[in-house]
Amino acid sequence: MTATGLLERWREAGLVGDGDLAFAALMGRMDPDGPAALAPAAALAFAARTRGGVCLDLRAPPGPRSGEESPAFPPDAAPDFAAWPAALRGSRLVGAPGDFRPLVLDEAGRLYLYRYWKMERELADDLLRRIAAEPAPPVDAARLRDGLARLFPEADEADQRLAAALAVLRPFAVISGGPGTGKTTTVVRLLALLVEQAGAAPPRFALAAPTGKAVARLQASVARAIETLPVDPAVRAALPHEARTLHRLLGARGGGRWRHDRENPLPADVVVVDEASMVDLPLMARLAAAVPAAARLILLGDRDQLASVEAGRVLGDLSGTAEGRYAPAAAARLEAVLEGAAVPREASAGPGARIEDHVALLTVPRRFDAGSGIARLASEIRRGDAEASWATLTGGTWADLAWRPGPALSGGGAFARELADRLRAALAAAATPEAAFAAVSALRVLCAHRAGPNGAAGINEAASRALHGAGAEPRGWAPGRPVLVTRNDYAVGLYNGDMGVAWPDADGELRAWFPRAEGGLRGLHPSRVPVHESAYAMTVHKSQGSEFEEVRIILPEPGSPLLTRELLYTAATRARRRLEVWCSPEAWAAAVRTRAARASGLRDRIAAG
């Protein structure tokens, strides 16, 4: 089959899109005498970005579903990937690492667009310099021991205590933990330790997160944690209270221009990034380049959650192999400041820097009872145990778990009417905006897809009409309407992901009420609310970083590219008190067993040193 015929068959199968084909055609025009594999390989490399990958891994070529073990290429159009590397090296458009060519093919058989290869290499080099930085930052061990014992006095805080110690002892640290494991609490106490270490000249801090919503939540969490710290007032005063989005921190100016970069680094001694799982490769590369060589870089996140919407899975690449065990020398250094607490060691560890020695795992859940059904289910999903997790969900043993056959909701139907009845009853008892916000925030429906009969948009429309009448406009304003902001508006102070509720003020005028970072709600005229949508239901991606008393998950049928373990884990861990899942047994099994594989060479680059 000709390359043109091959690409057309792949387009029909959903493996490539129009943009991918246009790039393939461009490569073909630039090297008309190139190998037959050039255009198909270029199309798949370009398409890898839409699946969140950084490159095309010819050892594990993609199918229409990320993480699928056997790519669903049409039987009559399955390429010979084993023969591609040798063939592609015959094109003048394909270079080896270090060559300035449109496509780069590395020794492991990964095919990159040059831009992504360069970003991955630069990020790896920047992180390796930090990982290998010795001697580590000077530390007053006695002062650190005292601070750790004072700030982490409880027995169940051992994981947080170790994470804080590691980040003080290292110039680069990754702290990964599930929802409610105390990441923000840990980092605030960690920052207090750094202030105590600095003495009379406290460090300059920069707190950041990828979205405006995450920034607001980080600021509020930090402010609450600072209030209760058992530290000297001067230490408390030196701690940061303001956070910024990464784009604002780095000074995004549009057109690919940034205020801070390698030549003009950030004026900071400690840079902390929350929700790092949501940061894509291009943004993380810019951040790493802009952090001064002598500054500390601390990444917080959950490696098991959904990765960034754009290309890359940086946090997963950095922490994915860590098991909470350290090289003997690293473990001994931790034990020296942890009052003799035993730190798990690797049986043997070779010479050189190890990313695992810079990763701390928080494992004690505090959002929900560790003995709850939700906690057990989340653990089984994370392990990829489809059978055990299905038994936990459907066995009837746990009061906080429920299963409903589905998801064939056909745009909502009875499901939306029941949801509307529930909200109507809760809103009837609400006398204030605060009570109305609590009522609509207690229960949230999470969907894998935005569009389609089982998507968030269809359920929002059906719920709006069920709640406000058959003629209700789903995007219109009515008392009790939950809203989700979908675009940042710095002038108004609302950001993508912020949630609010429509409710009358004391004079009976309808207002949109949103939480303040310092507590309470503020009311805005609906005309001032940035681009938004109803939020009776929302996508799982939009829910990241949020928590609700009760969550209902609507899973699509097998075949959806979004049906992955990471999506299911993220959705399930949004619930604090009760979780209800609407799905078929086949969809559940497919989700738990399917990892959201993203082709990348970052982990290998760092492991190789």
C-alpha positions in Angstrom: 0.0 0.0 0.0 1.3 3.5 -0.8 2.0 6.0 1.9 -1.0 8.0 0.8 -3.3 5.0 1.0 -1.8 4.1 4.4 -2.5 7.6 5.8 -6.0 7.6 4.5 -6.8 4.3 6.1 -5.3 5.6 9.4 -7.4 8.7 9.1 -10.5 6.6 8.8 -9.5 4.6 11.8 -9.0 7.7 13.9 -5.3 7.3 14.2 -4.4 10.6 12.6 -6.3 13.9 11.8 -6.2 16.5 9.2 -3.4 18.5 10.9 -1.3 15.4 11.1 -1.8 14.7 7.4 -0.9 18.2 6.5 2.4 17.9 8.4 3.1 14.6 6.7 2.5 16.2 3.3 4.9 19.0 4.1 7.6 16.5 5.0 7.0 14.7 1.8 7.4 17.9 -0.2 10.6 18.8 1.6 12.1 15.4 0.9 10.4 14.0 -2.2 13.1 11.3 -2.6 12.9 10.3 1.0 11.9 6.8 2.3 8.3 5.6 2.1 8.1 5.5 5.8 8.8 9.3 6.2 5.2 10.6 5.7 3.5 8.0 7.8 6.0 8.3 10.6 5.8 12.1 10.5 2.0 12.0 10.7 2.1 9.7 13.8 4.9 11.8 15.5 2.7 14.9 15.0 -0.4 13.1 16.2 1.4 12.0 19.4 1.0 15.5 20.8 -2.8 15.2 20.7 -2.6 12.0 22.9 -0.4 13.9 25.3 2.9 12.2 24.1 6.1 14.0 23.5 7.3 11.6 20.8 6.4 8.5 18.7 8.0 5.5 20.4 8.5 3.0 17.6 9.0 0.2 20.2 5.4 0.7 21.4 3.5 2.5 18.6 0.2 4.2 19.4 -3.3 3.0 18.8 -6.5 5.1 19.0 -6.5 4.6 22.8 -3.6 5.7 25.0 -2.2 2.7 26.8 -3.8 0.1 24.6 -1.5 -3.0 24.4 -2.3 -3.9 20.8 -2.7 -0.8 18.6 -5.8 -1.0 16.5 -4.2 -0.4 13.1 -6.4 -1.6 10.2 -5.2 -5.2 9.4 -4.5 -4.2 5.8 -2.6 -1.0 6.9 -0.4 -2.1 9.7 3.1 -0.7 9.2 6.4 -2.5 9.8 7.6 -0.4 12.8 10.7 -2.6 13.3 11.9 -1.5 9.9 11.2 2.2 10.3 14.3 3.4 12.2 16.7 2.2 9.6 14.5 3.6 6.8 14.0 7.0 8.5 17.7 7.5 8.9 17.9 7.7 5.2 15.9 10.9 5.1 17.7 14.3 5.2 14.8 15.5 7.4 15.5 13.0 10.2 18.5 13.7 12.4 20.2 12.1 15.4 20.1 13.8 18.8 21.9 17.1 18.5 21.2 17.6 14.8 19.0 20.5 13.7 16.4 18.6 11.6 12.6 18.7 11.6 12.5 15.2 13.1 14.9 13.6 15.6 15.3 9.9 16.0 17.1 8.8 19.1 19.0 5.6 19.8 16.0 4.0 21.6 13.8 4.4 18.6 11.8 7.5 19.7 10.9 9.9 16.9 10.5 13.5 18.0 9.5 16.8 16.4 12.7 18.8 16.9 11.0 21.4 19.2 9.9 18.7 21.7 13.2 16.9 21.6 15.0 20.1 22.4 12.6 20.9 25.3 12.9 17.5 26.8 16.7 17.5 26.6 17.0 20.9 28.2 14.6 20.0 31.0 16.5 16.8 31.7 19.8 18.7 31.7 18.5 21.3 34.1 17.1 18.8 36.5 20.2 16.6 36.3 22.3 19.6 37.4 20.0 20.0 40.4 19.9 16.3 41.2 23.7 16.0 41.0 24.3 19.2 43.0 26.8 18.4 45.7 27.5 19.5 48.3 23.9 19.9 49.1 22.7 23.2 50.6 24.3 23.8 54.0 22.1 22.7 56.9 22.2 23.2 60.6 21.4 19.6 61.5 20.6 20.3 65.2 18.2 23.2 64.2 16.6 21.0 61.6 16.1 18.1 64.0 14.4 20.5 66.5 12.2 22.0 63.8 11.1 18.7 62.5 10.1 17.4 65.9 8.2 20.6 66.7 6.4 21.0 63.4 5.6 17.3 62.9 5.0 16.0 66.4 2.4 13.3 65.6 3.2 9.7 65.0 1.0 9.6 61.8 3.1 12.5 60.4 6.1 10.4 59.7 5.7 10.5 55.9 5.3 14.3 56.0 8.3 14.7 58.4 10.5 12.7 56.0 9.3 14.7 53.0 10.1 18.0 54.7 13.5 16.7 55.7 14.3 15.6 52.2 13.3 18.9 50.7 15.5 20.8 53.2 18.5 18.6 52.5 18.1 18.7 48.7 18.1 21.5 46.2 15.5 19.7 44.2 12.6 17.7 45.6 9.3 16.1 44.4 6.6 15.5 46.9 3.9 13.3 45.6 0.7 12.3 47.5 -2.9 11.5 46.9 -5.8 13.9 47.7 -5.9 14.8 51.4 -2.4 13.4 52.3 -1.3 16.9 53.5 0.9 18.2 50.7 0.1 21.8 51.4 0.5 21.4 55.1 3.8 19.7 54.6 5.2 22.4 52.3 4.1 25.3 54.6 6.0 23.6 57.5 8.9 22.9 55.2 9.0 26.6 54.3 9.1 27.5 58.0 12.1 25.1 58.4 13.9 26.9 55.6 13.2 30.3 57.2 14.6 28.9 60.5 17.7 27.6 58.6 18.3 31.0 57.0 18.4 33.0 60.2 18.5 36.7 59.8 18.2 36.7 56.0 15.0 34.8 55.2 14.8 33.3 51.6 12.8 34.8 48.9 9.9 32.6 48.1 7.9 32.1 44.9 4.7 30.0 45.1 3.0 29.0 41.9 0.4 26.7 40.3 -0.7 26.0 36.8 -4.2 27.5 37.0 -5.8 30.5 38.6 -8.1 28.1 40.5 -5.2 26.2 41.9 -3.5 29.5 42.8 -6.5 30.6 44.8 -6.8 27.3 46.6 -3.0 27.3 47.3 -3.2 30.8 48.8 -6.1 29.9 51.0 -4.5 26.6 52.2 -1.2 28.3 52.9 -2.9 31.1 54.9 -4.8 28.6 57.1 -1.7 26.5 57.7 0.5 29.5 58.6 -2.0 30.6 61.4 -1.4 27.4 63.4 2.4 27.0 63.0 4.3 26.7 66.3 7.0 29.1 65.2 8.5 32.4 66.2 6.4 35.4 65.0 9.3 36.5 62.9 9.4 33.2 61.1 5.6 33.4 60.4 6.0 36.9 59.0 8.7 35.8 56.6 6.5 33.1 55.0 4.9 33.8 51.7 1.1 34.5 51.4 0.9 35.2 47.7 0.9 32.7 44.9 0.8 33.2 41.1 0.1 31.2 38.1 3.2 29.8 36.4 2.5 32.1 33.4 2.4 35.2 35.6 5.4 34.0 37.6 7.4 33.6 34.4 6.1 36.7 32.8 4.3 35.4 29.7 4.1 38.3 27.2 2.4 36.6 24.3 4.0 35.5 21.0 6.2 33.0 22.8 8.0 35.7 24.8 8.7 35.4 28.5 10.2 37.9 31.0 12.1 35.3 33.0 14.3 32.7 31.3 17.9 31.4 31.6 19.4 34.8 31.0 17.0 36.6 33.3 16.2 34.1 36.1 13.5 34.5 38.7 14.3 36.6 41.8 13.7 33.7 44.2 15.6 31.4 46.5 12.9 28.8 46.8 10.3 28.0 44.1 7.3 25.8 44.9 4.9 24.6 42.3 1.6 23.0 43.4 -0.5 20.7 41.2 2.6 19.9 39.2 0.9 16.9 37.6 -1.0 19.4 35.5 2.2 21.1 34.1 3.1 20.1 30.6 6.6 19.7 29.1 6.9 23.1 27.5 5.9 25.0 30.6 8.0 22.8 32.9 11.1 23.3 30.7 10.6 27.1 30.8 10.2 27.0 34.6 13.4 24.9 35.1 15.4 27.2 32.9 14.2 30.3 34.8 14.9 29.0 38.3 18.3 30.3 39.5 21.0 27.6 39.8 21.4 28.3 43.5 17.7 28.2 44.2 15.6 25.3 45.5 12.9 23.8 43.3 10.1 21.9 45.0 7.3 20.2 43.0 4.0 19.1 44.7 1.4 16.9 43.1 -0.1 13.5 42.7 1.7 11.2 40.2 -1.4 9.0 39.9 -3.8 11.7 38.8 -4.5 12.8 35.2 -1.6 14.4 33.6 -1.5 17.8 31.8 -3.9 18.4 28.9 -1.0 19.3 26.7 2.1 17.1 25.8 4.1 15.5 28.6 3.7 13.8 31.9 6.6 15.4 33.7 5.6 14.6 37.3 4.9 11.0 36.5 8.2 10.7 34.6 10.1 12.1 37.6 8.4 10.2 40.4 6.9 7.1 38.6 9.7 4.7 39.6 10.1 5.9 43.2 8.9 3.5 45.9 9.9 5.5 49.0 13.3 3.7 49.3 16.6 5.6 49.2 20.2 4.8 48.4 22.2 4.0 51.6 24.0 7.4 51.8 20.7 9.3 51.2 18.9 7.2 53.8 21.6 7.8 56.4 21.5 11.5 55.8 17.8 11.6 56.4 18.0 9.4 59.5 20.6 11.8 61.0 17.9 14.6 61.2 14.9 12.3 61.8 15.8 11.4 65.4 17.0 8.0 64.4 13.8 7.0 62.5 14.5 4.2 60.1 14.4 5.2 56.5 13.8 2.4 53.9 16.9 1.6 51.9 17.5 0.1 48.6 19.4 -3.2 48.9 22.0 -1.8 46.6 22.4 1.4 44.7 25.0 2.2 42.1 27.1 5.4 42.1 25.9 8.7 40.8 22.7 10.8 41.2 19.3 9.1 41.5 16.0 10.9 41.0 14.4 8.4 43.5 16.5 10.0 46.3 14.8 13.3 45.5 11.2 12.0 45.7 9.1 11.8 48.8 5.7 9.9 48.9 2.9 11.0 51.2 0.7 7.9 51.9 -1.6 8.7 54.8 -5.0 9.9 53.5 -6.6 12.7 55.6 -9.4 13.8 53.3 -11.4 10.7 54.1 -11.1 7.9 56.7 -8.3 5.5 55.8 -10.7 2.7 56.6 -13.4 4.0 54.3 -14.6 2.3 51.1 -13.5 5.3 49.1 -9.9 5.0 50.4 -9.8 1.3 49.7 -11.3 1.7 46.3 -8.8 4.4 45.4 -5.9 2.2 46.5 -7.1 -0.7 44.4 -7.6 1.5 41.3 -4.1 2.9 41.7 -2.7 -0.6 41.8 -4.7 -1.6 38.7 -6.6 -4.3 40.4 -9.8 -4.5 38.4 -11.3 -7.5 40.1 -10.7 -6.3 43.7 -11.9 -2.8 43.0 -15.1 -4.1 41.3 -15.8 -6.3 44.3 -15.3 -3.3 46.6 -17.5 -1.1 44.6 -20.4 -3.5 44.1 -20.2 -5.8 47.1 -22.5 -3.7 49.3 -20.1 -3.7 52.2 -19.2 0.0 52.2 -21.9 2.6 53.0 -19.9 5.3 51.2 -19.9 3.4 47.8 -22.6 2.7 45.4 -22.8 1.3 41.8 -25.5 1.9 39.2 -25.7 0.1 35.8 -25.1 2.5 33.0 -24.1 4.9 31.7 -26.8 5.0 28.9 -28.3 8.3 30.2 -29.4 9.6 26.8 -28.8 13.3 27.7 -29.8 12.9 31.3 -33.4 11.8 31.4 -34.4 10.3 34.8 -30.9 10.8 36.1 -31.1 14.6 35.6 -34.6 14.7 37.1 -33.5 12.9 40.2 -30.5 15.3 40.4 -32.7 18.3 40.0 -35.1 17.0 42.8 -32.1 16.6 45.1 -30.9 20.1 44.4 -34.4 21.6 44.7 -34.8 20.1 48.2 -31.4 21.3 49.3 -31.9 24.8 47.9 -35.4 25.1 49.6 -33.6 25.2 52.9 -31.0 27.8 51.9 -31.6 31.2 53.3 -28.3 32.8 52.4 -25.8 32.7 49.5 -23.4 30.7 51.7 -26.1 28.0 52.3 -27.0 27.9 48.6 -23.3 27.5 47.6 -23.0 24.7 50.2 -26.1 23.0 48.7 -24.9 23.0 45.1 -21.3 22.1 46.1 -22.2 19.1 48.2 -22.9 16.9 45.1 -21.2 17.0 41.8 -21.5 14.8 38.7 -18.2 14.0 36.9 -18.1 12.9 33.3 -15.2 11.6 31.2 -16.5 13.6 28.1 -17.9 17.1 27.7 -20.0 16.3 24.7 -22.3 13.4 23.9 -25.4 11.9 25.6 -23.4 11.0 28.7 -21.2 14.1 28.7 -21.2 17.0 31.0 -22.9 19.4 28.6 -25.9 17.1 28.0 -26.4 16.5 31.7 -26.1 20.2 32.5 -28.8 21.0 29.9 -31.2 18.3 31.2 -30.6 19.2 34.8 -31.2 22.9 34.2 -34.5 22.3 32.5 -35.6 19.8 35.1 -34.7 22.3 37.9 -36.0 25.5 36.3 -38.7 24.4 33.9 -39.0 22.9 30.4 -38.3 26.2 28.7 -35.2 27.1 30.8 -32.2 28.2 28.9 -29.3 26.0 30.2 -26.9 29.0 30.1 -29.4 31.4 31.6 -29.3 32.8 35.1 -31.6 31.5 37.8 -31.4 31.1 41.5 -29.5 28.0 42.5 -27.6 27.7 39.2 -24.1 26.4 39.8 -21.5 28.0 37.5 -18.0 27.1 36.4 -15.6 29.8 35.1 -13.8 28.6 32.0 -11.5 31.6 31.3 -9.2 33.6 33.5 -10.1 37.2 34.2 -7.5 38.9 36.3 -9.4 42.2 36.5 -12.4 40.5 38.1 -10.3 38.1 40.1 -11.9 34.9 38.8 -10.1 32.1 37.1 -10.6 29.0 35.0 -12.0 26.4 37.3 -13.6 28.7 39.9 -17.1 27.6 40.9 -20.0 29.7 42.2 -23.7 29.9 42.5 -26.5 32.3 41.4 -28.5 33.6 44.4 -30.3 36.8 45.4 -28.6 39.3 47.6 -30.2 41.0 50.6 -32.2 43.3 48.3 -33.5 40.5 46.1 -31.1 41.2 43.2 -29.7 38.1 41.6 -25.9 37.8 42.0 -23.2 35.3 41.2 -21.5 34.3 44.4 -17.9 33.0 44.5 -15.6 32.0 47.5 -13.0 34.5 48.6 -9.5 33.4 49.3 -9.8 34.8 52.9 -13.1 33.1 53.5 -16.8 34.0 52.8 -18.4 34.8 49.5 -18.4 37.8 47.2 -21.3 38.7 44.9 -21.0 39.9 41.4 -23.5 41.0 38.8 -23.9 38.1 36.4 -22.7 40.3 33.5 -19.3 40.6 35.2 -18.7 36.8 35.4 -16.1 35.8 32.8 -16.8 33.0 30.2 -18.6 30.3 32.1 -20.9 27.4 31.9 -23.4 25.6 34.2 -21.8 23.1 36.6 -24.4 20.6 37.7 -22.0 18.2 35.9 -18.4 18.8 34.9 -15.6 16.9 33.2 -13.1 15.0 35.4 -10.3 17.2 34.0 -12.1 20.3 35.3 -12.5 18.8 38.7 -8.8 18.4 39.4 -7.9 20.0 42.7 -11.5 20.1 43.9 -13.3 18.1 46.4 -17.0 17.4 47.1 -19.0 15.7 49.8 -20.6 13.4 47.2 -19.5 12.5 43.7 -21.4 10.7 40.9 -19.1 9.4 38.2 -20.5 8.7 34.7 -18.1 6.4 32.8 -18.4 6.0 29.0 -18.5 2.6 27.4 -15.2 0.8 26.4 -13.6 2.4 23.3 -13.5 5.9 24.7 -9.9 7.2 24.6 -10.5 8.9 28.0 -11.4 5.7 29.8 -8.1 5.2 31.8 -7.0 4.4 35.3 -5.8 7.9 35.9 -9.2 9.4 35.0 -11.0 7.0 37.2 -8.7 7.5 40.2 -8.9 11.3 39.8 -12.7 11.2 39.7 -13.0 8.8 42.6 -10.7 10.8 44.9 -12.8 14.0 44.5 -15.4 12.5 46.9 -15.1 13.0 50.7 -18.2 11.2 52.0 -19.9 9.2 49.3 -19.1 7.9 45.8 -21.6 6.6 43.3 -20.4 5.2 39.9 -22.6 4.7 36.8 -21.0 2.3 34.4 -21.0 -1.1 32.9 -18.7 -3.9 34.3 -16.8 -3.8 31.0 -16.2 0.0 31.3 -14.9 -0.4 34.8 -12.5 -3.1 33.9 -11.2 -1.2 30.9 -10.6 1.9 32.9 -8.8 0.2 35.8 -6.6 -1.8 33.4 -5.7 0.9 31.0 -2.8 3.2 31.8 -2.7 6.6 30.1 0.6 5.9 28.4 2.4 8.9 27.1 5.5 8.4 25.0 8.4 10.3 26.5 12.2 9.9 27.0 12.5 12.2 30.0 12.7 9.4 32.6 15.3 7.5 30.6 17.4 10.7 30.1 17.5 11.4 33.8 18.1 7.7 34.8 21.1 7.7 32.4 22.4 10.9 34.0 
